Amino acid sequence: MRGAVRSVGRALHLPVTGTARGIRKATHAHGAGESGLGKLIELHAVNGAGDVMITVALASTVFFSVPTDEARGRVALYLAITMAPFTVLAPVIGPLLDRLPHGRRAAMAGAMLARALLALIIAGAVAGGSLELYPAALGVLVASKAYGVVRSAVVPRLLPPRFSLVKANSRVTLAGLLATGVAAPIGAGLHAVGDPWPLYGAFVIFVAGTFLSFSLPPKVDSAKGEDVALLAADEEHLHGPLRKGAKRPGLRTVGPAVTHALGANAALRCLSGFLIFFLAFLLREHPLTGESAAVSLGIVGVAAGAGNALGTAVGSWLRSRAPEIIIVAAVALVLGTAIVAALFFGAFLVAVLAAVAGFGQALAKLSLDALIQRDVPELVRTSAFARSETLLQVAWVFGGAVGIVMPLNGTLGLVVAAVIVAAGWLATLRGLLGSARHGTRPRPRVA
């Protein structure tokens, strides 16, 4: 009898342990386990799963629970109360974390723990209809941004031998996307049980992430050889250490290729924010043919996620080959698709645009990472990552605000989408092509 029970227990235990071993093998492959990158990949997957749980809860509370006109007002209020202060706070987060280079594991754990506690506060606000929802949501955004900035600083410290930064970032990003894809339906299932349940799930996930943060190698807390970016573009300041009396940190030390690439990425991030909010309201009022509003949004969301994952995979394969040309081509592809979708507006083309926009955004962002790795001195590379992420977040907020106020006309909306991409592409095209022709040789990576 005991042997039979033991056999049944092994049979039930095997799928779980087998899956866990498979995940661990994938995340720790090619030296990622020895360098510590594998643990960061797993931590980012936990981060993505927790964030999507909170997103599911907020979307159902702010967006789906009321009529469309009232939902637009609620989402606008949400942006005004949370995103507007966030755009003011975001530029401060990077420089603040630059001053805490020896506490990166604690900073990541703190960001996780803060979101765990805020998830409980939001759960209470959702149940009681309290206005605490909005400041708590702002806190979640700030903590999420802080985690992202620290993660960007940590990746260069965990590169395995013969690993480029763009390849490492693509692995981390892909893990987050896969975790989001797994957690989203689980969050929807928890929401069917009750409105606060996805937030309880987020609490558990972020508590686990708090402990997982301290499993990262101690070397991520090292700031050896690092400095902050300076508001200067001359050779003396660009390649020299921070000097006494120098101007405060900024982005100009990153060089022209990176600033042009950042402009192109900002256009794509602005498009992303615009499409998320505009299509959310458009498809709620005018669903795809033969589908409900929820299914229509799900189709477009899956298309965007698949495109993003494909762009991440392609970026890992391309590595750092001619990143300027990759960015130009990616933005041109998105622009062409937006123009076609605007001219021949229809359900299929809306899904195609969402997929291509996700693909282009992922590929362009990885190429931007490659340019920062190539052109920015090691002394200021971490600081450059932090500041570029802040600018991209502000661009996303701006695009989302435009998407909310747009009339629900599909053709007009996609024309605006095409104009957003065209403005960024044309403004940076000449500079990117010029940088590609005069590209510098790759610099050694951070030790």
PyMOL commands that set and color helices and strands:
alter all, ss='L'
color gray80, all
select helices_A, chain A and resi 2-27+29-35+37-64+68-98+101-128+133-158+165-193+197-213+218-221+235-238+252-254+256-285+293-318+323-343+347-375+378-405+410-437
alter helices_A, ss='H'
color red, helices_A
deselect
rebuild
show_as cartoon
